């Protein structure tokens, strides 16, 4: 090789490590036109081009170049180039072709052993490069423990080198591994490290990828709004790789699924599936197609669900994709059970059972056990139900079961016990259900699954009603809504608020059941378990009422000790205004003490609903008719604004100290704020 060519190759490598990929490719194109190039020069340029496409995450093109380079290296008997070519072609792991990638890694390992120690080849670097791609392959083959071990080994080898691109790749893989180990805080730490490196390199492709990993980490922390923000930032970068775009689209679908916006979920999964099909990203296509099928099942559109799940099953069988086969079979069983086609469900159950036998994995075994239990349960015979119970208990007791399967098994076991409870009225069955609910809460907290946590609070609400503990049920609903609102689960928050309103309307019915000591079957019927159980089983979507603005009646600010600091009736021609205010104030001290002690956010006062919001030495009370959700949004906004306004907040404290009441004529800004919030239609409300 000529010295000039060697220097140019070194320059290309330097440009590549600086993420100046287009400049490096431009230089390669210039060098390729030289007539003085030797065959090995041409091969070196081809290998460098393949590496650049790997860094650009254009894996399809990279693999094609790698395969071509490997053929040339065999003809030229260049072991080092053969090694590099094999590592490039091993990037088929990103395209879902795992066995092919694994075989390339094994061949590359043999190549290192053939290299003589006295050659000029940098063997330690070759070993580090092999470790990196081995980590990728093992990770995608779901051997995450091995992948993590390799990552730590790589970091120990390269810790003193400034290879920012490689470090960023390792950090991103560590993000994935720590997320699978349910350590989103560690994952976020590595994602932010990766993002910092890519920003230093000014590499838009890498920045987009790292932003996606940051979003994914926030998603697993349960911070959906932050996850959305970073995911959208990733997609807004013009130069983004196909793999990152696929990941971001799928993540958006997953976020909206958690938030309850199922149509948006379908839209993003469908976009991802279409892109994956066009670019031949098999694994991504299968994953999104399964997601589409499962989502249509939630919408109760079973024909569409079957269509997509059969498509994913056929493709999974063609490419021997274990995830796709197991997931497709499992959801097909669920869909046919939903449709009432027991024979079809049984047929797919047999296929899943055979698959689990031929693919040794605890996950596949547990998935098969749950599917079999659900089919047996639907059979209806006592011995079948008993066997179904035993299978679900076995999964629940397995400490190594993955959280999603444990949760699914627990919910179906709860459902089975509730059905038994409604038939037998045997209150002892409750003692079997409570530990299961506690287990769900424990897993949900550990997994940062605020959706599961909120839905479990709803399930606890129903259990409290069975025990006739209505006040406990109200408290649980208040807690559930607080969790939902805090974590951006808007639709679920609306549903919970509606359920709370309905419960307040049903108080007389519950009092009657309590007075007559009604059987548990009647309590279960009034509590209406089916909706929350179906939500938790992924069998239905969140159904919310049409939101309507309330009719405002009265706004009060009350200081400590029950002192009325301010009152604002909204109905000027309301003749009973004084009676209502005086009656309310008379009852307020007792009422507010009970409400705060129980930590509730609302109560009924005759035909009206009262919302209360304590701040500092004051209680802001809002009396209205109608739905509570938007009323609460308005009250929260009002409290936020008066705290932000120095003049209003200062006036409130001064009037309180001087034992005076506030008059709107003295505070036009307060009147403006009240009219804007309580009489307007605020577009920025979370609806």
N, C-alpha and C positions, 0 to 999 in steps of 0.2 A: 504494500500500500504506500503510495506517495505521501511524503510528509504533509504537503498542502491538503490532500484529501483527509488525512488523519486529523489535521487541525479543524477542518470544516466539520467533520463528524463530531468532534469534541464541542464545537460551537453549537451545533444542532442540539446535542445533549444538554448543554447549558441553557439554551433557550427553552427547551422542553421543561427543565426543572424550574424555570422561572415562570412557567405557565404561558409563555409567549408562543402558543401553538401555531398560529397562522404564519408568524414570521419563520418558525422552524420548518413548516411545510413548504413555504415559499423557497427557502434555501435548498430543501431537498429536491424540489422541482428543477431548480437551476443545476444542481449537481447531477441529476439524472440525465441531463442532456450532454454531459461531457463524453466525448468519444474515448477519452483515456481511461475511463473507469474499468477496473478489473471486475471479474465476476463477483469476487468477495466484496468489492466496494458497493456494487449494486445490491448485494444481499444485505450489507450493513444498512444501506439507505432504506431498504424494504422493512427491515426489523425496526428501525427507528420510527418509520411511518406507522407501523403497527402499534408501537408503544404510545405514540402520540394519540392515536384514535382510542386507545384504552383510557388515557387520561381525559380525553374529551367525552368519555362514556358512550362512544359510538361503537358498541361492542360487535354489532353485526359486521361492520366494515373491518374492524380490527381483526376479527376471527378469520375473515377471508384473506387478509394480508398475512396473517400468521400461518395459515395453511399453505399459502404460496411460498412463504419464506422457508417453511419446514422442508418442502420438496427440494428447493434449491440447496439448502444446507446439507441434505442427504447426498445430493449429487457431488457437492464440493467437499463432503466429509468434514464439515466444520461443526465440531461438537458444541462450541460456545453459541454459535448462531442457532443450532438445533435446539439448544436449551431455551434460548430467548423466544424462539418461535413457538415452542410447546407451551410456555407460560402465557403467551398471547392467545393461543387457541383455547387455553383453559378458561378464558373469560366467557366461554359458552355457559358457564355456571349462571351468569347474569341473564341468560336467555332461557333458562329452565332446563338445559340439557346437562344434567348433573353427572350422569355416568360417563359421558364423553369427557367432561371436564376432569373428573377423577382419574380417568385413564391417562390423560395428558400429563397430569401432575406426577403420576407414577413413572411415566417415561422420562420426564424431566429430572426426577430424582436419580434415575439410572445414569443420565448424562453427566451429572456432576462427578460421579464416581469414576468416569472414564477420563476426566481431565487430569493431566499430569500436574504434579505440584510445582514443577519448574517452569510452567508456562507463565505468560504475562497476564493471564486471566485473573480477575478479582474474584476468587472463590468465595470469600466471606460475603461479598455483595450478592453473588448468585444464590447463596444459601438463604440470605435474608429475603431476596425476591421470591424464592420458592416458598418460604414460610408465609409470605403475604398472600399469595394466591391459594396456598393450601388452606389458610384460614378462611378465605372466601368460600372455597368448596365445602369445607366441613360445616361452615355456618349454614350454607344453603341446604346441606344434607341433614340439617337439624341436630348435628352433633356440636352443640354450642359450648359444652365443657371443653372439648378438644380445641375448638376455635379460640376460646379465651386463653387457653394455655399457650397456643401458638402466638397469640397477640402479645402476651407478656414476654415470651421468648424473643420475639422480633424487637420489642421496645428495649430489651436489655442489650441487644446487639447493636442497635442504631441510635441509642440515646444521645450520643455526642455529635451526630451528624445533622446537617441542616437540610434534610430532605423533606421540605414542607409538604410537597404533594403526597409522598408516601405516608407521612405522619397523619395527614388529613384523612387519607383512606382508612388507615388503621383506626383512627378515632371514630369514623363513621360506622365501621363494623362493630366497634365496641359499644356504640350507641344501641345498635340492634340487639346485641347480646344482653346488655344490661336491661333493656326493655323486656326482653323475654324472661329475664330473671326477676322481673318486677322491681327494678331499681331505677325508676324514672329520674330521680335526682342525679344519680351518677351518670345516667344517659345524657341528661341535659348538660351536665358539666363538660362531657366529651364533645357534644354537638356544638357547644359554644366555642370550645377550643378549636375545633375544625373550622368553624365559621371565621374565627379570628385569623387563622393561617391563610385561608382562601382570600380574605380581604387584603391581607398583606401582599399576596401575590397578584391582587387585582384580577382574579380569575372568575369571570361571570358564571361559567359552567359550574365550578366548584362552590361558588357562593350560593347558587340556586340549590345545589344538592345539600349543602350544610343548613340552609334555611329550612329545607324540608325536614331534616332530621331534628332541628330545634322544634318545629311544629309538631312532629311526631312525639317528641318527649313531653311537650306540654299537654298533648292529647292524653297520654298515658298518666299524667299527673292529674287529669280531670279538669284542666283549665282549657275549656273548649274555645273561649274567645281569643286567648293568646295563640292557641293552635291554629285557628282560622287566620289570624293576622299573619303569622309567619308562613303559613302555607300559601296564602295569596301573594305574599311578597316573593316567594319562590317562583310562582307561576308568572308573575309580572316581569321577571327578568327575560330579556329577549333571547339571549343565548342560553338555552336550557337543554339538557340531554333528554333523550326519549325516556330513559329509565327513571330520571327524576320527575319528569312530567307525569309519567304513569303513577309513580308513588304519590305525588301531590294530588292528582285527581282522585285516586282511591282514598286518600286521607280525607279530602273534602267530603266524599261520600260517607265515610265512616263518622265524621264529626256531625254531619247533618242527620245521620241515622240516630246517633245518641241524643241529639236535640229534638228528634221527633219529626223532622221535615223529610218525610219519606220520598216525596216526589223529587226533591233536590238530590237525595241519595241516588235514586235511579238515574237521574240525569248525569251525575258525575261518574257513576260506575259504568254507564253506557259509553260515555266518551272515552274512558280508560280502556274499555274492552275493544272499542273500535280501533283506537290507536295501537293497542297491543297486537291486534290481528294484522293490521297493516304492516307493522314493523317486525312481525314474527317473534314477539316476546311471549312465548308459550305460557310460562308460569303466570305472568300478569293477566293474560287473556283468561286463563282458567279461573284464577282468583276472582276477577271481576264478574265473570259469567256466573259463578257460584253465588256471588254477592247479589247479582241481579235476581237470580232465581229465589234466593232467600227473602229478598225484599218484596218481590211480588207475592210471596206467601203471606207476608205481613199484611199486604193490601187485600188479601183474600182473592186475588186473581190467580187461581190455581192453574188454569190452562197455560198462562204465560210463565208461571213458575216451572211447570213441568217442561215446557219447551226449552228454557235456558239450562235447566239442570241436566236434561238429557244431552244437550249440546256439550256441556262441560264434562259429562261422564264419558262421552264418546272420545273427546279429544284427550282426556286424561288416560284412558285405556291405550290410545294410540301412542302416547309418549311416556307411558308407564309413570304417570305423575300420581304419587301416593296421596298427597293432600287432596287433589282434585277428585280422585276416585272415592275416597272415604267421605269427603264432604258432600259430593253429589249424591251418592247413595243414601246418606243419612237424611239429607233434606228431601229427597224423593220419597222416602218412607214417611216423613212428617207430612208432606203434602197429601199423599194418598190417604193417610189416616184422617187428615182434616176433611178430605172429600168423602170419607166413609167407604173407600175402596180397600177393604181389609185384605183381599187376596193379592192385590197389586203391592200393597205395603209389605205383605209377607214375602212376596217374591223378591223384592229388593232387599229385605232383611236377610234372606238366605244368601244373596250375593255379598252383602256386607260381612256376614259371618264367615264366608269362605275367604274373602279378602283379608279379614283379620287373622285367620289361621295361617295364611301364606305370607303375611307381613308382620313379623314379630315386633310389636310395639305396644306399650301400655296404653297409649292414647287410642290406638285403633281398637284395642280390647275393650276399653271403657266406653268408647263410642258405640261399639256393637252391643254392649250390655244395656246401655240406655235405650237404643233402638228396639232391641228385643223386648225390654220391659214395657215400652209404650205399645208395641203390637200386642203383647199378651194382655195388657190392661184393657185394650179395646175389645179383646175377645169376650170379656164379660163373665166367664166362668170363675167360680171361687178359687179353684186351684191355680188358674192362670194369673189371677190378681195376686195371689199369695206369692207365686214365683216372680212376678213383676216387682213386688215389694222387696223381695230378697235381693234381686239384681240391683235395684236402685240403692239399697242399703249398702251393698258391697262397694259400689262406686263412691258413695258418700263417705264411707269409712276409710277409703284408700287415701292415705296421707300424701301419696305421690301423684294423685290425679291432678290434671291441670285445672286451674280455677274455673274456666268456662264450663268444663264438663261437670265439675263438682256442683256448681250453681244450678246447672240444668237438671242434674239428678235430684238435688235437694228440692227444687221447686215442684218437680213432678211427683216427688214423694209427699210433699205437703198437699198437693192436689188430690192425691190418692187418699190421704188421711181425712181430708175435708169431705170428700165424697162419702167415706165410711161414716164420718161424724153426722152428716145430714141424714143418713139412713138409720143409724142405730141410736142417735141422741145420747151416746155414751160419752160423758164429759171427760172420762179418763184419757180419751184419745188426744185431748189438748196437750197432755203431758208429753206426747210423742212429737207434737208440732213445735212447741216452744224452743227446744234445743236446736231444731233445724233452722228456725228463724235466726237464732243467735249465731249459728254457723254462717248463714248468708251475710249477716252484718259484719262478721269478722273478716270474711273473704273480701267483701266489697270495700271495706276500709283499707285492707292491705293492698288491694288492686287499684286504689284510687278511683273506683267505679261509683261515681256519684249518682249515676242513673240507677244502678242496682240499689244503692243505699236509699235513695228516695222512694223507689218502688217498694222496697222492703218496709219502709215506714208506713206506706199505704197498707201493706199486708198486716202489719202490726195494728193499724187502726181497725181493720176488720175483726181481728182477734179480740181487741178490747171491747168492741161492740157485742161480740158473742158473750163476753163476760158481763155485759150490761154496764161497763165502765165508760159511760159516754164522755165524761170530762177528760179521761185519759185519751180517748179517741180524738177529741178536739185538740189536745196538746200535741199528739203525734202528727196530726194534719198541719198544725202550725209549724212544727219542726220540719216536716217534709217540704212545705212550701219555701221555707227559709233556705234549705239546702238547694232546692231546684233553682231559685232565683239567684243565689250566690254563684252557681256554677253554669249559668246560661241555659238552663233547661226550660226555656220559655213556655213551650206548649204544655209540658208536664206541670209547670207552676199554675197555668190557667186551669188545667183539669183539677188539680188539687184544690184550688180556690173554689171551683164550682162544687166539688164534692163536699167541701166544708159548708158552703151555703146550703146545700141539700140536707146535710146532717142537721143544721140548725132548724130547717123547716120540718124535719122529722122528729124533733124532740118529743112532741106529744105521743107519737107512735112508739118511740122507745120507752117512754114512761109507762105507757099502757102494757107493753110486753113485760116490763119489769114488775109492774103491779100484779099481773096475772101469772108471773113466773112461766112465761111461754117456753115451749120446748126449743131445743137448740136449732132444730130444722127451720123454725120460723125466724129465728134470729139470723141464721145464715142467709135466708132468702132476703130479708130486709137489708142486711149488710152488703149483699151483692158482691160476692168474691170473684165471680167469673172474669170481670174486666181486668182486675189487677193481676190475676193468675195468668191470663192470656198475654198480657203485656210482658210479664216476666219470662214467659216461655217463648217469646218472640213470635207469637201466633197472631198478633193484631197490632194495629197502630194506635197512637194516642188520639182519642176522640175528644175534641174540645167543643164547648158550646159557642155559638156566635156571640162575640163580645158586644155588649151594649153599654153605653154610658149610664151611670146611675142618676137618680134625681137627688141633688144635694138639698139637705134640710137645714143643717146647723153645723157651724164650725166653732169649737171652743178651745180656749187656751186656759188651762187651770194650773195654778201654782200649788206648791206643797201645802198640805192641810186642807185642800179643797177650795181654796180661794179662787173665784172666777175672775181671771185677769182680762179676758176678752171673749166676747160672743158675737157671732155673725150669722143671723138667720138668713137663708137664701130666698125664702118665699115671703115677699112683702105683704101679700094679702092673706096670709095665713092667720086666721083669727085665734087659733089656740097656741100661738107662739109662746106667750108668757107662761101658760100652764105647763107646756112641754119643758121649757127651760127650767122652771122652778122645780118641777117634778124630777127632772133629770139630775139637777144639782143636789136635791135632797137625797137621792139614791146613790149619788156618785161616789161618796166616800166609801161606802160599803162595797159598791160594785167594783170600783177601781182596785181596791185592796184585794178582792178575790181574783180579779182578772190578772193583776200583776203577779200575785202569788202562784197562780196556775200557769203563768207565762203564755197566755193566749193572746191572739191579736185581734179578736173580734167577738162580738156577742149580739144577741137579739135583745132589743128594748121595745117591747110591744111589736108593732108592725115594721119597726125600723131596725137597721143594722148599725152597730157602733164599731168604729175602728179607733184604736188608741195607739199613740206613739210617744213614749216617754223620752225627753231630752233634758239633761241637767236637772233643774228644779221644777220643770214644767211637764205637763201632759197635754198633748195636742189630741183633741177628740173630734171625730168627724161622724156626723149622723146623716144617714141617707136611706133611700129606698132603691132596691135593685141589686145588680150583681156587685160583688165585692172586688174583683180583680182590678179593674180600672180605677175604682175608688181608692184602693190601697196604693196603686201606682201614683195617684195624684197626691195623696197624703204624704207619701215618702218624698215626693218632689217638693212639696211645700216645706216640709221640715228641713230638707237640704238647703233650700233657698233662704229661709229665714236665718239659718246659721251662717250662711255666706254673707248676708247683708249686715254689715256692722251697725248701721243705724237702727234697723229693726231689732236686732238682738240686744243692743245697748238699751233701747227703749223698754223692751220687755223686762229686763233686769231692774231698771230704774223704777218702773211703775210697780213692780213687785215689792221692792224695798220700801216704797212710799205708800204701800197698801192702796193703790189706785187702780182703776180699770182703764183699759186702752180704748180710745174713741177713734174710729176710722177717719173722722174729719181732721184729726190731728196728725194722721199718718197716711197720706194719700199713696205712698209707695206700697204700704201693706194692702190697701184696697186694690191697687192695680195687680199685685201679685195674686191675691185671692181670686179675682175675676179671671185672670189669665189661666190659672191652673184649674180651678174648680168649675168654671163656667165655659171654658174653651174646650177645644178638641186638640189635645197636644199631639203633634205628629211624631214626636220622638219617644212616645211611650213604648215600652217593650211588649208589643202585641203580635 
